[in-house]
Amino acid sequence: MIGLLGATGAVGRTAAQRITAYGLGPLRVGGRDLAGAADLAATLPGTAHAVRVDLNDPGRLAAFCDGCRVVVNCAGPSYQVLDTVARAAFAAGADYVDIGGELAAKDALSTGGVPEGRTAVFSAGVMPGLSGLLPRLLAKGRPLRRLDLYVGGAAVFTPLSAVDALLTRGPKFGTPMAAWRAGRVAPNTLAPLNGVRLPGFPVPVHAWPYLTTEAQTLAMDTGADEVRSYNVFVTERLPEALTASWAQLPDIDPATLSPATLAPHADAVVRASLQDNADLGAFYVMLFTGRPRPGASPGPTRVLLTAVDSYALSGVVMALATRAVLTGSVPPGVHLAAEALDPDATATALHDDPLVEELTIR
């Protein structure tokens, strides 16, 4: 039994479809809206049934996890849920896969200990997730002189994803305007790129430097001399909305911010994304370029992935991570998807998925 939380959301629906299409096992579809969960279950090709569950109700959450081989969480906000659902899954003897969490959730879970033989995978989405996994295809067997990461486009934010975006600040998430150079974070070394044309992006874009902790780990794992990481926007509306909100939000632990405090700021982010979408349509691009050191062995220097719906694409990644856990491809312990999944196997699966418009490695 696979338990899927947040199944009726933007990510969860696709995750449910792929999990059943991959034939991974019967599915327990969980959500606050039982009717919506039942409607989804009825459309799935495999065995699926709906259960009402609320992450804030420990009793219902424990009952949902009971009897599951793995619990898959697409609900949030990820950076307030942190390790709550993972601990419930472990208590029920299940493994765990989460759309978000990053180091904040990984650290929270690791400090309390993980039962022997149990596995948890966090940040199994597009960004973070694919943004730290696919660039590894450029560094196989050879060191890179420089690795550039560009991720973004014109994606409509849901209220929940807007809240998560607002909560991703602080040292456990990354450093703005920084690059990775000579084995360390080099602060205040990069400037925004305004109105630039980048391969795969259909319009000129604004690329804002943000060296994520995922990118820092990528740099250490691959031995790259320099890594530059950019969040890409199609206009200045979204970065302005995020910056204004961060300036007004209290500088405290994000997990303690109330929904009422976050709601008006999340609304501003959603409105900005809707206006971008109205003006330019929907598209999402991941562009990674690598420059090998002189004398390095030949290999690819560019990975380009394009899609329309980043949320649905995250659902595909969630299903692939679930399959990796179920087949034993991920060892016991607490992991981030970018470090635990196989980049070649993931790229092959994505290349064949109808939600991916283009995936080229050359």
Buried (B, 14 or more C-beta within 10 A) or exposed (E): BBBBBBBBBBBBBBBBBBBBEBEBBBBBBBBBEBEBBBEBBEEBEBEBBBBBBBBEEEEBBBBBBBEBBBBBBBBBBBBBBBBBBBBBBBEBBBBBBBBBBBBBBBBBBBEEEBEEEBBBBBBBBBBBBBBBBBBBBBBEEBEBEBBBBBBBBBBBBBBBBBBBBBBBBBEBBBBBBBBBBEEEBBEEBBEBBEEBEBEBBBBEBBBBBBBBBBBBBBBEEBEBBBBBBBBBBBBBBBBEBBEBBBEEBEEEEBEEBEEEBBEEBBBBBBBBBEBBBEEBEBBBBBBBBBBBEEEBEEBBBBBBBBBBBBBBBBBBBBBBBBBBBBEEBBEBEBBBBBBBBBBEEBBEBBEEBEBBEEBEBE
